[in-house]
Amino acid sequence: MRPTELNALLTVIVNYLYTSLDEREFTNLGIFFSLLSKEMLAMEAIRALCRIEQEAESESDG
């Protein structure tokens, strides 16, 4: 999927949610997704650090 297609798809989804949810629900959903994305990025950073550490250990063992 190209970035422009992804952007268009996300715009459609956000517009749908904005028109179908009340203000509080929409805000809560936005907060939830914001926190979820931060946690997902943190998990990926931890995974990358663990991968670097494993590579360093395997180089020192071999």
MOCORHU-V658539 format. One record per residue. N is the residue number from 1. PSI is psi as a letter, one per 30 degrees, with the letter a starting at -180 (999 if undefined). Layout:
n | psi
N | PSI
N | PSI
This chain:
n | psi
1 | k
2 | l
3 | e
4 | e
5 | e
6 | e
7 | e
8 | e
9 | e
10 | e
11 | e
12 | e
13 | e
14 | e
15 | e
16 | e
17 | e
18 | e
19 | f
20 | f
21 | l
22 | l
23 | e
24 | e
25 | e
26 | e
27 | e
28 | e
29 | e
30 | e
31 | e
32 | e
33 | e
34 | e
35 | e
36 | e
37 | e
38 | e
39 | e
40 | e
41 | e
42 | e
43 | e
44 | e
45 | e
46 | e
47 | e
48 | e
49 | e
50 | e
51 | e
52 | e
53 | e
54 | e
55 | e
56 | e
57 | e
58 | e
59 | e
60 | f
61 | e
62 | 999
